[in-house]
Amino acid sequence: MKNVSFKGGSQLFKQRITFKQFWELSEIYTAPLNLFIILLGVSLAHFWSVVSLSLPLFLFIGVLLSFHLAVNIFNHWMDFENASDENYKKYTNIIGRDGLSLPIVKKLFWFWFAFSLFLGSLLVFQTNLWIGILGLIGFYVGLFYSYGRRPLNSLPIAETLTSLASGFFISLLAYYLVTF
């Protein structure tokens, strides 16, 4: 495995990432929660209406899963970049602890983010612009949760916003997409 120096050669960072590191960096193990929230919306739709498991629903699942990966990678990246505690940066954050290459972490984020945007665009073309507007709100909440001069997670309403975005909007969109 090839290494490159970082910060004047004081710390070596790996050029590759293992599946175990990707598992922790992307927190892919938390993705099934999104599937259960979608299942809640589909179940409610089944109770009240005729359900159609169609392409828009599967596109929506793809958008959620890929965006979920992108946001978790982004959160680790921002936590690493903005950490004021060097112990956290070196020993707790996956990027510093495992010596992951920051350019590779950034490429992983941009790949998953672009993929979710691509699937989201297909979803909007399959449905309507309102789905795109709600999706952009979700993207905003996901990305600005830990980014910016004053990230959403520093506000008292942070958990309310994320709960609405992930708990209510995902179920609502799933309900709409299976009855669309």
C-alpha positions as CSV (number, residue, x, y, z in Angstrom):
1,M,0.0,0.0,0.0
2,K,1.4,3.3,-1.0
3,N,1.6,6.1,1.5
4,V,1.9,9.9,1.1
5,S,3.1,12.4,3.7
6,F,0.6,14.9,5.2
7,K,1.4,18.0,7.2
8,G,5.1,18.1,6.6
9,G,5.7,14.4,6.8
10,S,4.7,14.1,10.5
11,Q,1.8,11.8,9.7
12,L,1.5,9.3,6.9
13,F,-1.9,8.9,5.2
14,K,-3.0,5.9,3.2
15,Q,-3.9,6.1,-0.5
16,R,-6.5,3.4,-0.3
17,I,-9.4,2.7,1.9
18,T,-10.5,-0.8,3.0
19,F,-14.1,-2.0,3.2
20,K,-14.0,-1.9,7.0
21,Q,-12.9,1.7,6.9
22,F,-15.5,2.6,4.3
23,W,-18.1,0.8,6.6
24,E,-17.2,3.1,9.4
25,L,-16.6,6.3,7.4
26,S,-19.9,6.0,5.6
27,E,-21.8,4.5,8.5
28,I,-23.5,2.2,6.0
29,Y,-24.7,0.1,8.9
30,T,-27.2,2.8,9.8
31,A,-28.8,2.9,6.3
32,P,-31.5,0.3,7.1
33,L,-33.1,2.9,9.3
34,N,-34.1,4.8,6.2
35,L,-35.5,1.6,4.7
36,F,-37.8,1.2,7.8
37,I,-38.9,4.8,7.5
38,I,-39.8,4.2,3.8
39,L,-41.6,1.0,4.8
40,L,-43.7,3.1,7.3
41,G,-44.8,5.3,4.4
42,V,-45.5,2.3,2.1
43,S,-47.5,0.6,4.9
44,L,-49.6,3.7,5.5
45,A,-50.3,3.9,1.8
46,H,-51.2,0.2,1.7
47,F,-53.7,0.8,4.6
48,W,-55.4,3.8,2.9
49,S,-54.9,3.2,-0.8
50,V,-53.8,1.0,-3.6
51,V,-50.0,0.6,-3.6
52,S,-47.8,0.4,-6.7
53,L,-44.2,-0.6,-6.2
54,S,-42.9,1.3,-9.2
55,L,-39.7,2.8,-10.5
56,P,-40.1,6.1,-8.6
57,L,-40.1,4.2,-5.3
58,F,-36.9,2.3,-6.2
59,L,-35.2,5.6,-7.4
60,F,-36.2,7.2,-4.0
61,I,-34.6,4.3,-2.1
62,G,-31.5,4.7,-4.2
63,V,-31.4,8.5,-3.6
64,L,-31.8,8.0,0.2
65,L,-29.2,5.3,0.5
66,S,-26.6,7.1,-1.6
67,F,-27.2,10.4,0.0
68,H,-27.0,8.8,3.4
69,L,-23.5,7.5,2.6
70,A,-22.5,10.9,1.2
71,V,-23.8,12.8,4.3
72,N,-22.0,10.5,6.8
73,I,-18.7,10.8,4.8
74,F,-19.2,14.5,4.7
75,N,-19.8,14.7,8.5
76,H,-16.6,12.8,9.2
77,W,-14.7,15.0,6.8
78,M,-16.1,18.2,8.4
79,D,-15.5,16.9,11.9
80,F,-11.9,16.2,10.9
81,E,-11.3,19.5,9.2
82,N,-13.0,21.6,12.0
83,A,-11.8,19.7,15.0
84,S,-10.3,22.0,17.6
85,D,-9.2,19.0,19.8
86,E,-6.1,17.3,18.3
87,N,-6.8,14.2,20.3
88,Y,-10.2,13.9,18.7
89,K,-8.7,14.5,15.3
90,K,-5.9,12.0,15.6
91,Y,-7.4,9.2,17.8
92,T,-11.2,9.4,17.5
93,N,-12.2,10.5,14.0
94,I,-11.8,7.7,11.5
95,I,-9.9,9.9,9.0
96,G,-7.1,10.8,11.5
97,R,-7.2,7.5,13.5
98,D,-6.8,5.3,10.4
99,G,-4.7,7.8,8.4
100,L,-7.2,8.0,5.5
101,S,-6.3,10.1,2.6
102,L,-8.3,13.3,2.7
103,P,-8.4,13.5,-1.1
104,I,-9.9,10.0,-1.3
105,V,-12.4,10.8,1.4
106,K,-13.4,13.9,-0.6
107,K,-13.7,11.8,-3.8
108,L,-15.9,9.3,-2.0
109,F,-18.2,12.1,-0.8
110,W,-18.4,13.7,-4.2
111,F,-19.1,10.3,-5.9
112,W,-22.0,9.4,-3.6
113,F,-23.3,13.0,-3.6
114,A,-23.3,13.1,-7.5
115,F,-24.8,9.7,-7.7
116,S,-27.7,10.7,-5.3
117,L,-28.2,13.9,-7.4
118,F,-28.3,11.9,-10.6
119,L,-30.9,9.5,-9.1
120,G,-32.8,12.4,-7.7
121,S,-33.0,14.0,-11.1
122,L,-34.3,10.8,-12.6
123,L,-36.9,10.7,-9.8
124,V,-38.0,14.3,-10.5
125,F,-38.3,13.4,-14.3
126,Q,-40.4,10.4,-13.3
127,T,-42.7,12.3,-11.0
128,N,-42.9,16.1,-10.6
129,L,-41.0,19.2,-9.5
130,W,-42.5,19.1,-5.9
131,I,-40.5,15.9,-5.3
132,G,-37.4,17.8,-6.3
133,I,-38.2,20.8,-4.0
134,L,-38.7,18.5,-1.1
135,G,-35.5,16.6,-2.1
136,L,-33.5,19.8,-2.1
137,I,-34.8,20.7,1.4
138,G,-33.6,17.3,2.5
139,F,-30.2,17.7,0.8
140,Y,-29.9,21.1,2.5
141,V,-30.7,19.7,6.0
142,G,-28.3,16.8,5.4
143,L,-25.4,18.8,4.2
144,F,-25.7,21.9,6.4
145,Y,-26.2,19.8,9.5
146,S,-22.4,19.9,10.1
147,Y,-21.2,22.5,7.5
148,G,-20.9,26.2,7.5
149,R,-20.0,29.1,9.8
150,R,-23.0,28.1,11.9
151,P,-24.0,24.5,11.1
152,L,-27.5,23.3,11.9
153,N,-26.2,21.0,14.6
154,S,-25.2,24.1,16.6
155,L,-28.7,25.4,16.7
156,P,-31.3,24.4,19.4
157,I,-33.7,23.2,16.7
158,A,-31.2,20.9,14.9
159,E,-32.8,17.7,16.0
160,T,-36.3,19.0,15.2
161,L,-35.2,19.8,11.7
162,T,-33.5,16.4,11.1
163,S,-36.4,14.6,12.6
164,L,-38.8,16.3,10.3
165,A,-36.6,15.7,7.3
166,S,-35.9,12.1,8.0
167,G,-39.0,11.0,9.9
168,F,-41.8,12.9,8.3
169,F,-40.6,13.8,4.8
170,I,-39.2,10.4,4.0
171,S,-42.5,8.6,5.0
172,L,-44.6,11.3,3.2
173,L,-42.6,10.9,0.0
174,A,-42.7,7.1,0.2
175,Y,-46.5,7.3,0.7
176,Y,-46.8,9.7,-2.3
177,L,-44.5,7.6,-4.6
178,V,-46.4,4.4,-4.1
179,T,-49.8,6.0,-4.7
180,F,-48.5,8.3,-7.5
